Amino acid sequence: MKITCITVFQVDLPLEHPYWLSGGRLKFEVLDATLVKVETDAGITGWGQGTPWGHTYVPAHGPGIRAGIATMAPFIMGLDPRRVLVVERAMDLALPGHLYAKSPIDMACWDIAGQAAGMPIADLIGGGSRTPRPIASSVGANTVEETREVMERYRARGYGAHSVKIGGDVVREISRIRDVESIRREGEIVLYDVNRGWTRQQALRVMSATEDFNVMFEQPCETFDDIAAIAGKHAAPVSVDETLVTLQDAARIARDGLAEVFGIKLNRVGGLTKAARMRDIALAHGIDMFVMATGGSVLADTEALHLAATIPDANCHAVWACQDMLTVDIAGGRGPRNIKGHLHLPEEPGLGVHPDEEALGDPVAVYS
């Protein structure tokens, strides 16, 4: 089997509500999505998606994905997509770094491999738990009142896990955390995501002031050095995601005890192939996980679900999904959807969901 054609589409995905990162410092209203169709001489077609969370969140942006694919396409054309490690090495040689540009190609190759084997991707990788995974909401709000409003909106949809964005004024954020904890329901999962928004002293002040709640913070500071510097001065469990980009990052976190939880974002780390290695490092060191698409449609959510299904149930807290935040659906209702706040692994071979191609518009590039 050989890759014969790569078709690239660009789609705008408007958000249902304006979204602010921690502390309201960045506002997002539309996501720039890249959809990739990979065709083979065996008649099997795979789909991938890459959707950075805007252009200002981390060093990844929509046009960069499409530029990266243009650079890599000549090097992966003619390869067998089922040999995902060969494709991975070809992409890494053709374009060092730029992992977010490689993720949709990797995703499409796993889709093809699963279809060829007649198995869902999660089963092909060797996992495939059918335990439904809780969906974590993303609560981008600024005030106590707004936070309550957004959480209730998601609760009405069945959500029992929430990623609450914090990171602004210290006094305000302590009040927000205390308020959320006062209305937190039994069994509800809450992760307070700082998105690198605090200095060391700010992080310590908030983490110390809320120790009585035993809450978990994600990415409280900008760098590993910042997180390490305050590690012995608070008692809160820490999750990392923005600084978890490469396998070397995962190894350092595990070796130095920088975090108790990995937030693996598939687009950021380069796709399923690289993410699976991070999963194994986490499991070997007793580190739990959240699994997330950086953003995107049900295709990206489904990819994250496949990885989550390869993690033992006790070690996978939740899957963050973006589909309920969007006003458009490029897959016509197909694929894993929110059922009482959970996603269920599809039984179809491969990814388990493909887009309606007519909903994507004309391709922006074709490589053959």
C-alpha positions in Angstrom: 0.0 0.0 0.0 1.3 3.5 -0.9 0.2 7.1 -0.3 -0.9 8.5 -3.7 -2.5 11.8 -2.8 -2.7 14.3 0.0 -5.6 16.8 -0.1 -5.6 19.8 2.3 -8.7 21.8 3.3 -9.0 24.9 5.5 -12.1 25.4 7.5 -13.1 28.1 10.0 -14.8 26.7 13.2 -16.7 29.5 15.0 -17.0 29.1 18.7 -20.5 29.2 20.3 -19.4 31.7 22.9 -16.3 34.0 23.0 -13.6 32.3 24.9 -10.9 33.9 27.1 -7.7 32.2 28.3 -6.7 32.5 31.9 -7.2 35.9 33.4 -8.9 37.1 30.2 -5.6 37.9 28.6 -6.5 36.4 25.2 -9.8 36.1 23.5 -10.8 33.5 20.8 -13.9 33.4 18.6 -12.9 31.3 15.6 -10.5 28.3 15.2 -8.5 27.8 12.0 -8.8 24.1 11.2 -6.8 22.1 8.7 -8.3 18.9 7.4 -6.1 16.4 5.5 -7.3 13.6 3.3 -4.7 10.9 2.6 -5.5 8.5 -0.3 -3.8 5.2 -1.1 -3.4 2.9 -4.1 -5.4 0.3 -2.1 -8.5 2.5 -2.2 -8.4 3.2 1.5 -8.7 6.9 2.6 -7.7 8.3 5.9 -8.5 11.7 7.5 -6.6 13.9 9.9 -7.1 17.2 11.5 -4.9 19.9 13.1 -6.5 22.8 14.9 -4.3 25.0 17.1 -6.1 27.1 19.7 -5.7 30.3 17.8 -2.4 31.8 16.7 -1.4 33.4 20.0 -1.7 30.6 22.6 1.5 28.6 21.9 4.0 28.4 19.0 1.5 26.8 16.6 -0.8 28.3 14.1 -3.2 27.2 11.3 -1.2 28.5 8.3 1.9 26.8 9.8 0.2 23.4 9.5 -0.5 23.9 5.9 3.0 25.2 5.1 4.5 22.3 7.0 2.5 19.8 5.0 3.7 21.4 1.8 7.2 20.9 2.9 6.8 17.3 4.0 4.5 16.0 1.3 7.2 15.1 -1.2 9.0 13.0 1.4 6.0 10.9 2.5 4.4 10.4 -0.9 4.7 6.7 -1.9 5.3 5.5 1.7 3.1 2.8 3.2 0.8 4.7 5.7 0.4 1.6 7.8 4.1 1.8 8.7 3.5 4.8 10.9 7.0 4.9 12.3 8.5 5.1 8.8 6.2 8.0 8.0 7.0 9.6 11.3 10.8 9.5 10.6 10.3 10.8 7.1 8.4 13.8 8.5 11.0 14.4 11.2 13.8 14.4 8.6 11.9 16.6 6.2 10.9 19.2 8.8 12.6 19.1 12.2 10.3 20.3 15.0 6.9 21.8 14.0 5.1 18.8 15.6 1.7 20.4 15.3 2.1 20.3 11.5 2.8 16.5 11.6 -0.2 15.6 13.8 -2.9 15.5 11.0 -0.7 13.3 8.7 0.0 10.9 11.6 -3.7 10.8 12.4 -4.7 10.0 8.8 -2.1 7.2 8.7 -3.5 5.6 11.9 -7.0 5.9 10.3 -5.8 4.0 7.3 -3.9 1.4 9.3 -7.0 0.7 11.4 -9.2 0.4 8.4 -6.8 -2.0 6.7 -6.7 -4.1 9.9 -10.4 -3.9 10.4 -9.9 -2.5 13.9 -10.5 0.7 15.7 -7.3 2.7 16.2 -7.4 2.1 20.0 -7.6 -1.7 19.5 -4.8 -1.5 16.9 -2.5 0.3 19.4 -3.3 -2.4 21.9 -5.8 -0.8 24.3 -9.4 -0.2 23.5 -11.1 0.2 26.8 -14.9 0.5 26.3 -15.3 2.4 29.5 -16.9 5.8 28.5 -14.5 8.6 29.1 -15.8 11.7 31.0 -15.7 14.9 28.9 -14.0 17.9 30.5 -15.5 21.2 29.8 -13.3 24.3 29.2 -14.5 27.2 31.4 -13.1 30.3 30.0 -14.5 33.0 32.3 -13.3 36.0 34.4 -15.6 36.5 37.3 -17.3 34.3 39.9 -20.7 34.9 38.3 -19.4 34.1 34.7 -17.7 30.9 36.0 -20.9 29.7 37.6 -22.9 30.5 34.5 -20.5 28.5 32.2 -20.3 25.5 34.5 -24.0 25.3 34.8 -24.3 25.4 31.0 -22.0 22.4 30.8 -23.7 20.6 33.6 -27.0 20.9 31.7 -25.3 19.0 29.0 -24.2 16.2 31.4 -20.7 17.3 32.0 -19.1 16.2 35.3 -15.6 17.3 34.6 -14.4 20.9 34.2 -11.2 22.7 33.3 -11.6 26.1 34.9 -9.4 28.8 33.5 -7.7 31.0 36.1 -4.5 33.0 36.2 -5.4 36.7 36.6 -5.5 38.8 39.7 -4.5 36.7 42.8 -7.3 37.9 45.1 -10.0 37.4 42.4 -8.8 33.9 41.5 -8.7 32.8 45.2 -12.3 33.9 45.4 -13.2 32.1 42.2 -11.6 28.8 43.3 -13.4 29.0 46.7 -16.7 29.7 45.0 -16.3 26.8 42.6 -15.4 24.4 45.5 -18.5 25.6 47.4 -20.7 24.5 44.5 -18.7 21.4 43.4 -20.8 18.3 43.2 -19.9 15.0 44.6 -17.7 13.1 42.1 -17.2 16.1 39.9 -13.7 16.5 38.5 -12.3 20.1 38.5 -8.9 21.1 37.2 -7.8 24.7 37.6 -5.9 25.6 34.5 -3.5 28.6 34.8 -2.2 28.4 31.2 1.2 29.6 32.4 -0.4 32.8 33.6 1.3 33.3 37.0 4.7 34.3 38.3 6.2 32.2 41.0 5.0 34.4 43.8 1.5 34.6 42.4 1.3 30.8 42.0 2.5 30.2 45.6 0.0 32.7 47.0 -3.0 31.1 45.3 -1.9 27.5 45.8 -1.2 28.1 49.5 -4.4 30.0 50.1 -6.5 27.1 48.7 -4.6 24.1 50.2 -7.6 23.3 52.4 -9.5 22.3 49.3 -6.8 19.9 47.9 -7.4 21.2 44.4 -5.3 20.4 41.3 -3.6 23.1 39.2 -2.5 22.8 35.6 0.5 24.7 34.2 0.7 27.2 37.1 3.9 28.9 35.7 5.6 29.5 32.4 8.6 27.1 32.5 9.8 23.8 34.1 12.3 25.8 36.1 9.4 28.0 37.6 7.4 24.9 38.5 10.4 23.2 40.0 11.3 26.3 42.0 8.0 26.3 43.9 7.4 22.5 44.0 8.5 22.1 47.6 6.6 25.1 48.9 3.0 24.0 48.3 0.9 20.8 48.6 -1.2 21.0 45.5 -1.0 18.3 42.7 0.2 19.8 39.5 -0.6 18.9 35.9 1.4 20.1 32.9 0.3 20.5 29.3 1.8 23.5 27.5 5.4 22.5 28.5 4.7 18.9 27.6 5.7 18.9 23.9 8.4 16.4 23.3 9.4 13.0 24.7 12.3 14.6 26.4 9.9 16.9 28.2 7.9 13.9 29.4 11.2 12.2 30.6 12.3 15.3 32.5 8.9 15.8 34.2 9.0 12.1 35.3 12.6 12.2 36.4 12.5 15.4 38.3 9.0 14.9 39.8 7.6 18.1 38.4 4.0 17.0 38.0 1.6 14.3 39.1 -0.5 14.5 35.9 0.2 14.8 32.2 -2.2 16.8 30.0 -1.4 15.2 26.6 -2.6 17.4 23.8 -2.3 15.4 20.6 -1.9 18.2 18.1 0.8 19.8 20.2 2.9 16.7 20.7 2.8 15.5 17.0 0.0 13.0 17.0 -0.9 9.5 18.3 2.5 8.0 17.6 4.5 10.4 19.8 1.7 10.7 22.4 1.6 7.0 23.0 5.3 7.1 24.1 4.4 9.9 26.6 1.5 7.7 27.9 4.0 4.9 28.6 6.4 7.2 30.4 3.5 8.5 32.5 2.3 5.0 33.4 5.8 3.8 34.2 6.2 6.6 36.8 2.7 6.6 38.3 1.6 9.8 36.5 -2.1 10.1 35.7 -3.4 11.7 32.5 -5.9 14.0 30.8 -6.1 13.6 27.1 -7.0 16.5 24.8 -7.3 17.7 21.3 -5.9 21.2 21.2 -9.1 22.2 19.4 -11.2 21.1 16.4 -14.1 19.1 15.3 -15.4 15.6 16.3 -12.5 14.2 14.3 -9.9 15.7 16.7 -12.1 14.7 19.7 -12.2 11.1 18.4 -8.4 10.9 18.0 -8.0 11.9 21.7 -10.6 9.3 22.7 -8.7 6.6 21.0 -5.5 7.4 23.0 -7.6 7.7 26.2 -9.0 4.2 25.6 -5.4 2.8 25.7 -4.9 4.2 29.2 -6.0 2.1 32.2 -9.4 3.4 33.4 -8.0 4.4 36.8 -5.2 6.5 35.3 -7.3 8.5 32.7 -9.2 11.4 34.4 -11.1 12.8 31.4 -11.0 13.7 27.7 -11.3 17.3 26.7 -13.5 17.7 23.6 -14.2 20.8 21.6 -17.2 19.8 19.5 -19.8 21.2 22.0 -18.1 24.6 21.8 -18.6 25.0 18.0 -21.5 26.3 15.9 -20.7 24.1 12.9 -20.5 20.3 12.5 -18.5 19.1 9.6 -19.4 15.4 10.2 -23.2 15.5 10.1 -23.7 14.2 13.6 -21.5 11.2 13.1 -18.8 10.0 15.4 -18.6 9.9 19.2 -20.9 12.5 20.7 -21.7 13.7 24.2 -23.9 11.1 26.0 -24.5 12.2 29.6 -21.1 13.9 29.7 -19.1 11.0 28.3 -17.7 9.9 24.9 -18.0 6.2 23.8 -15.3 4.6 21.7 -16.5 3.9 18.1 -16.5 0.3 16.9 -15.9 1.2 13.3 -12.4 0.4 12.0 -9.8 3.2 11.9 -10.7 6.6 13.3 -14.4 5.8 13.2 -15.6 9.1 11.7 -14.9 11.1 8.5 -16.1 14.5 7.5 -18.7 15.5 4.9 -16.2 16.5 2.2 -18.8 18.9 0.6 -18.9 20.8 3.9 -15.2 21.6 3.7 -15.2 23.7 0.5 -12.6 23.6 -2.1 -9.2 22.2 -1.2 -6.4 24.7 -0.6 -3.7 22.2 -1.8 -3.4 18.8 -3.5 -0.2 16.8 -3.5 0.0 13.7 -5.7 
